[in-house]
Amino acid sequence: MDSALLAQLNGGCVCPPDAGPAWRAACEQGVDVSLIESSLAKTPWERWVEHDEALGFALELRAAVERQHEQA
């Protein structure tokens, strides 16, 4: 990761000039609207696939923790 990207990531919310009042309020409260923008740029199918992958990972992690507790 280069320093320019790191500075951008740590720079906080950058509110676009055409943002509406709700968007501006979210930025002022420190909400990372870039995550919302990224999600909205995807199709419903792409969001579903990401959710399914995250859920699968969470379930695998839970199972690994349970196995670890059983072995202890």
ZATORMI-819242 format. One record per atom (N, C-alpha, C): atom name; residue in one letter; z, y, x. Coordinates in Angstrom, 2 decimals. Atoms other than C-alpha are relative to their C-alpha. Last residue first. Example, Ala and Ser with C-alpha at 12.3 -4.5 7.8 and 13.67 -1.06 7.14 Angstrom:
! residues 2
 atom type       w       v       u
    N    S   -0.06   -1.19   -0.82
   CA    S    7.14   -1.06   13.67
    C    S    0.73    1.09   -0.77
    N    A    0.00   -1.19    0.89
   CA    A    7.80   -4.50   12.30
    C    A    0.00    1.20    0.90
! end
This chain:
! residues 72
 atom type       w       v       u
    N    A   -1.22   -0.55   -0.63
   CA    A   24.67  -28.26   -9.61
    C    A    1.24   -0.70   -0.47
    N    Q   -0.19    0.63   -1.31
   CA    Q   21.62  -30.37  -10.47
    C    Q    1.31    0.44    0.65
    N    E   -0.27    1.43    0.20
   CA    E   21.76  -29.50  -14.17
    C    E    0.31   -0.70    1.32
    N    H   -1.37    0.13    0.51
   CA    H   22.06  -25.80  -13.34
    C    H    0.38   -1.46   -0.20
    N    Q   -0.89   -0.34   -1.11
   CA    Q   18.92  -25.94  -11.17
    C    Q    1.46   -0.15   -0.44
    N    R   -0.03    1.14   -0.91
   CA    R   17.03  -27.75  -13.92
    C    R    0.96    0.24    1.15
    N    E   -0.75    1.08    0.65
   CA    E   18.04  -25.03  -16.39
    C    E    0.08   -1.23    0.87
    N    V   -1.41   -0.37   -0.05
   CA    V   16.89  -22.32  -13.99
    C    V    0.86   -1.10   -0.62
    N    A   -0.43    0.17   -1.38
   CA    A   13.54  -24.07  -13.52
    C    A    1.49    0.33    0.15
    N    A   -0.13    1.43   -0.26
   CA    A   13.10  -24.42  -17.29
    C    A    0.49   -0.25    1.42
    N    R   -1.18    0.48    0.72
   CA    R   13.80  -20.72  -17.80
    C    R    0.23   -1.49    0.28
    N    L   -1.17   -0.51   -0.72
   CA    L   11.29  -19.80  -15.10
    C    L    1.29   -0.49   -0.66
    N    E   -0.11    0.78   -1.24
   CA    E    8.63  -22.01  -16.65
    C    E    1.24    0.42    0.78
    N    L   -0.47    1.33    0.38
   CA    L    9.29  -20.41  -20.05
    C    L    0.14   -0.91    1.21
    N    A   -1.40   -0.11    0.39
   CA    A    9.03  -16.92  -18.58
    C    A    0.57   -1.37   -0.37
    N    F   -0.79   -0.18   -1.21
   CA    F    5.78  -17.82  -16.81
    C    F    1.49    0.05   -0.33
    N    G    0.01    1.27   -0.73
   CA    G    4.26  -19.18  -20.01
    C    G    0.84    0.08    1.26
    N    L   -0.88    0.90    0.73
   CA    L    5.33  -16.04  -21.89
    C    L    0.08   -1.36    0.70
    N    A   -1.36   -0.44   -0.29
   CA    A    3.72  -13.84  -19.24
    C    A    1.02   -0.92   -0.69
    N    E   -0.31    0.33   -1.39
   CA    E    0.48  -15.84  -19.43
    C    E    1.43    0.38    0.35
    N    D   -0.13    1.46   -0.08
   CA    D    0.44  -15.68  -23.23
    C    D    0.35   -0.44    1.41
    N    H   -1.27    0.36    0.62
   CA    H    1.10  -11.93  -23.16
    C    H    0.24   -1.50    0.13
    N    E   -1.08   -0.44   -0.90
   CA    E   -1.73  -11.37  -20.70
    C    E    1.37   -0.39   -0.55
    N    V    0.02    0.89   -1.17
   CA    V   -4.08  -13.50  -22.84
    C    V    1.11    0.39    0.97
    N    W   -0.55    1.29    0.42
   CA    W   -3.07  -11.58  -25.99
    C    W    0.07   -0.96    1.18
    N    R   -1.45   -0.17    0.12
   CA    R   -3.67   -8.23  -24.29
    C    R    0.68   -1.31   -0.39
    N    E   -0.54   -0.13   -1.35
   CA    E   -7.13   -9.36  -23.19
    C    E    1.52    0.17   -0.02
    N    W    0.05    1.32   -0.65
   CA    W   -7.91  -10.58  -26.72
    C    W    0.60    0.07    1.41
    N    P   -1.11    0.82    0.51
   CA    P   -6.74   -7.29  -28.25
    C    P    0.04   -1.38    0.65
    N    T    0.29    0.51    1.33
   CA    T   -9.16   -5.51  -25.93
    C    T    1.22   -0.76   -0.51
    N    K    0.39    1.41    0.09
   CA    K   -7.77   -3.59  -23.01
    C    K   -0.33   -0.36   -1.44
    N    A    1.36    0.12   -0.52
   CA    A   -7.74    0.19  -22.52
    C    A   -0.53   -1.43   -0.11
    N    L    0.94   -0.43    1.03
   CA    L   -4.71    0.42  -24.81
    C    L   -1.46   -0.09    0.46
    N    S    0.03    0.99    1.07
   CA    S   -2.67   -1.63  -22.35
    C    S   -1.04    0.35   -1.06
    N    S    0.60    1.22   -0.54
   CA    S   -3.56    0.56  -19.40
    C    S   -0.12   -1.06   -1.08
    N    E    1.45   -0.24   -0.13
   CA    E   -2.84    3.70  -21.38
    C    E   -0.71   -1.25    0.48
    N    I    0.54   -0.01    1.36
   CA    I    0.57    2.34  -22.39
    C    I   -1.51    0.18    0.05
    N    L   -0.06    1.39    0.46
   CA    L    1.38    1.47  -18.78
    C    L   -0.56   -0.12   -1.41
    N    S    1.12    0.69   -0.63
   CA    S    0.16    4.91  -17.67
    C    S   -0.02   -1.48   -0.41
    N    V    1.07    0.20    0.98
   CA    V    2.55    6.37  -20.23
    C    V   -1.22   -0.67    0.62
    N    D    1.19    0.27   -0.80
   CA    D    5.45    5.86  -17.84
    C    D   -1.15   -0.32   -0.94
    N    V    0.67    1.25    0.36
   CA    V    8.10    7.46  -20.06
    C    V   -1.25   -0.15    0.85
    N    G    0.14    0.89   -1.14
   CA    G   10.01   10.18  -18.20
    C    G   -0.64   -1.33   -0.32
    N    Q   -1.16    0.90   -0.02
   CA    Q   11.33   12.07  -21.23
    C    Q   -0.08   -1.01    1.15
    N    E   -1.18   -0.81   -0.33
   CA    E    8.86   14.91  -20.57
    C    E    1.27   -0.84    0.07
    N    C    0.06   -0.36   -1.43
   CA    C    6.02   12.38  -20.47
    C    C    1.25    0.77    0.41
    N    A   -0.26    1.22   -0.76
   CA    A    7.04   10.96  -23.85
    C    A    0.01    0.29    1.50
    N    A   -1.44    0.27    0.11
   CA    A    7.26   14.46  -25.33
    C    A    0.36   -1.25    0.79
    N    R   -0.71   -0.95   -0.86
   CA    R    3.77   15.25  -24.00
    C    R    1.51   -0.25   -0.04
    N    W    0.28    0.41   -1.39
   CA    W    2.35   12.09  -25.56
    C    W    0.74    0.90    0.96
    N    A   -0.79    1.21   -0.24
   CA    A    4.02   12.89  -28.89
    C    A   -0.17   -0.48    1.44
    N    P   -1.44   -0.27   -0.13
   CA    P    2.72   16.46  -28.79
    C    P    0.85   -1.24    0.27
    N    G   -0.64   -0.49    1.21
   CA    G   -0.90   15.51  -28.10
    C    G    1.50    0.17    0.20
    N    A   -1.02    0.87    0.61
   CA    A   -2.44   15.17  -24.68
    C    A    0.61    0.67   -1.22
    N    D    0.30    0.14    1.43
   CA    D   -5.61   17.19  -23.95
    C    D    1.01   -0.88   -0.74
    N    P    0.01   -1.30    0.67
   CA    P   -4.37   18.47  -20.57
    C    P   -0.26   -0.10   -1.51
    N    P    1.34   -0.57    0.06
   CA    P   -3.46   14.97  -19.40
    C    P    0.00    1.30   -0.81
    N    C    0.45   -0.14    1.38
   CA    C    0.24   14.44  -18.68
    C    C   -1.40    0.61   -0.01
    N    V    0.98   -1.07   -0.07
   CA    V    0.98   13.18  -15.20
    C    V   -0.64    0.08   -1.38
    N    C    1.03   -0.10    1.02
   CA    C    4.16   11.15  -15.47
    C    C   -0.91    1.19    0.27
    N    G   -0.39   -0.21    1.39
   CA    G    6.13   10.51  -12.35
    C    G   -1.21    0.13   -0.91
    N    G    0.15   -1.38    0.43
   CA    G    5.03   11.04   -8.78
    C    G    0.40    0.27   -1.43
    N    N   -1.31   -0.62    0.07
   CA    N    6.41    7.76   -7.45
    C    N   -0.03    1.41   -0.55
    N    L   -0.87    0.84    0.81
   CA    L    3.23    5.81   -8.19
    C    L    1.38    0.62   -0.19
    N    Q    0.47   -0.06    1.38
   CA    Q    1.04    8.64   -6.92
    C    Q    0.93   -0.81   -0.91
    N    A   -0.34   -1.32    0.52
   CA    A    3.09    9.00   -3.73
    C    A   -0.42    0.13   -1.46
    N    L   -1.45   -0.02    0.18
   CA    L    2.85    5.25   -3.12
    C    L    0.45    1.33   -0.58
    N    L   -0.29    0.78    1.19
   CA    L   -0.89    5.35   -3.67
    C    L    1.49    0.01   -0.29
    N    A    0.53   -0.75    1.14
   CA    A   -1.28    8.19   -1.16
    C    A    0.30   -0.74   -1.31
    N    S   -0.94   -1.05    0.40
   CA    S    1.06    6.47    1.34
    C    S   -0.49    0.81   -1.20
    N    D    0.05   -1.20   -0.85
   CA    D   -1.01    3.30    1.52
    C    D    0.90    1.10   -0.58
    N    M    0.00   -1.17    0.85
   CA    M    0.00    0.00    0.00
    C    M    0.00    1.23    0.90
! end
